[in-house]
Amino acid sequence: MGFIANAQVSEQQVEIRDILESVADHLPDDYDLTELVDVLMRYRKNPINLNQTNPDELKTIIFLSPLQISNFFSYIKENGNLINVLELQSIDGFDERTVQNLLPFVTLQDMGEYEKLSFKNMMQSGENDFLMRFSQILEKQKGFTDLPGNRYLGSAERFQSRYRYHYGTILSASITLDKDAGEKFIARPFDFYSGNIALFKLGKIQKLVMGDYTLQFGQGLTLWSGFSFGKGPDVTSVAKKDLGLRPYNSTNEYSFFRGVSATINLYKGFDITPFISFRKLDASQALDNNGDLVQSTVNQTGLHRTPSEIANKNALNQQVYGATLQYHKNEFSLGTIAYHSQYGNRFITQKALYDQFSFTGKSLTNLGIYYNYTYKNIYLYGEGGKSMPGGMAYLNGALISLSPTISAAITHRNYQRNYHNFFNQAVAESSEAVNEKGIYMGLNINPDKHWAFSVYGDYFRFPWLKYRVDAPSKGYELLGQVIYTPDKNYKILLRFKTEIKQQNTDTKVPVNFLDDVKREGYRLESIWQASPKWRFQNRMEASQYHKGPGKPEFGYLIYQDVDYSPMFARITGNIRIAYFHTPSYNSRIYAYEDDVLYSFAFGMYSGEGFRTYLNLKCNLGKKLNIWARYAMFYYRDVESIGTYLDEIQGNRKSEIKIQLRYQF
């Protein structure tokens, strides 16, 4: 995350970039982290008052586990309000590292919450944030040439614009506009529009969102949209922190609801969240034998560049309505979920054998029940889901504080092959929580402020077939990580990860059998804050890939980052110089990259060559900032880069990006 981690705000400066990088390893490379960055930035500017907070607010701090949050409120209940922030170290599970990371986001002071909602106060005390972004790949891609048939019909530029308004924590409004590269300016200047108005703390109505919103309940098995974490070096992240109803502020064009929803307190610990959503989804459709339109899948990319993509745009009507009912009392929480999804056209069974249990029909009902309970030093959680038609899925787990410095996590999951859900983001090895059984176990060990150890193992089985897997299969994943921080200015990280899955053999045989596919990764990284102005980061990373009797592949990446960010300077910036060498796409390496504010970059390094980028930020005034970014891949011994319509003739691919932000 460009520059937000570089300003030397205080000695307790937490590296937001490190937070993002730690979770980005387990997300798709095109995942939009706008919502997460927006939350962290707002807490930087308006810290959480720990003596006036609530569980939902602390759940948005991604490095706090559910067990830590539960222990925090148990401590407050028993001992009263905090007198000093460092008192956090007295709470079970709050080691020194956690407290130091938390300090920039919290306070004990009354921040002057706006209690009176009036037009005059909204105009005088509201916070406005306007942002515009332009980006373009400089080299001409094949899709922009005069090709017959499928090609990009629009221009090569990408435009994004967003406006946010906040009045304390009781009112927010937003609008987001987006045009992807290759999309046309058809009648209106942007391809994607999103917006909402949200009100909070209206007596019995705790939240009310009109427009685009997300719903995140339980462990993501029955109802979860928007941002979600998977397995990561912090083993406690395997337990999701549900945030319930939230306004949606991302440019991802799929994972949200559009309509109205509210969270209403019925009586003491009982809350209900009814919701209704009407949307049009992208889908590839065809005529069945009766002449009716049908589809087998929904397109989730949000891209409308070619004639076929434009034809698929908004082709499928989706209506979703339902409610969740939650009960909270002390350390116990129980919730139920029921909702119905109705589609304009029928889903049909796909031809591939592995897809024989996929959803068919026009309507789907999902039911779920979830719970969490803290007993002394153990946080228990779980969820069960049922689809009608279809099967069931469930998971159960526990976070255990074994000592002030050691925490453990264990999760068991069982997702049937015919469990159907369009809003399912439970922890899983595959992209969807379906057709999978597994057990996950991990440990976090923080013996002192200098050392941090984490290790986890995940064993999984797929009882039915999968893409490129023509038989039931199994595998496992292991990760170990050590972080050594001798002082506040230096950090060394060492990580090892290995994963074994099964896949159809590449050998030409009459009947496919499965080969083991082994991937290993090794990372050595150092971060040195040489002075308040200069920060250096070095990384060496290696990857290994081996499938069956084939020849093993070995790839590596070496890079140097340099950040220059003096306090109160008008211009700040950073640069990366990297060299990479991987024999093929199979041994590719992903690495987080700094970018302009609110933009998420996660570069894929494959082949052989160099990678460099330069980010600059200029403070044009107290409320006006501009960012500029230039990034370039240079590949050795290649005549073209990319495939199909994204192909570029030559060995260089470069991109420019300019962003303007005005706060008032």
Buried (B, 14 or more C-beta within 10 A) or exposed (E): BBBBBBBBEEEBBBBBBBBBBBBBBBBEEEBBBBBBBBBBBBBBEBBBBBBEBEBBBBBBBBBBBBBBBBBBBBBBEEEEEBEEBEBBBEBBBBBBBBBBBBBBBBBBEEEEEBEEBEEEBBEEBBBEBBBBBBBBBEBEBBBBEEEEEBBBBBBBBBBBBBBBBBBBBBBBBBBBBBBBBBBBEEEEEBBBEBBBBBBBBBEEEBBBBBBBBBBBBBBBBBBBBBBBBBBBBBBBBBBBBBBBBBBBBBBBBBBBBBBBBBBBEEEEBEBEBBBBBEBEBBBBBEEEEEEEBBBBEBBEEBBBBBEEBBEBBEBBBBBBBBBBBBBBEEBBBBBBBBBEBEBBBBBBEEEEEBBEBBBBEEEBBBBBBBBBBBEEBBBBBBBBBBBEEBBBBBBBBBBBBEEBBBBBBBBBBBBBBBBBBBBBBBBBBBEBBBBBBBBBBBBBBBEEBBBBBBBBBBBBBBBBBBEEBBBBBBBBBBBBBBBBBEEEEBBBBBBBBBBBBBBBBEEEEEEBEBBBBBBBBBBEBBBBBEEEBEBBBBBEBBBBBBBBEBEEBBBBBBBEBBBBBBEEBEEBBBBBBBBBBBBEEBBBBBBBBBBBBBBBBBBEBBBBBBBBBBBBBBBEEEEBBBBBBBBBBBBEEEEEBBEEBBEBEEBBBBBBBBBBBBBE
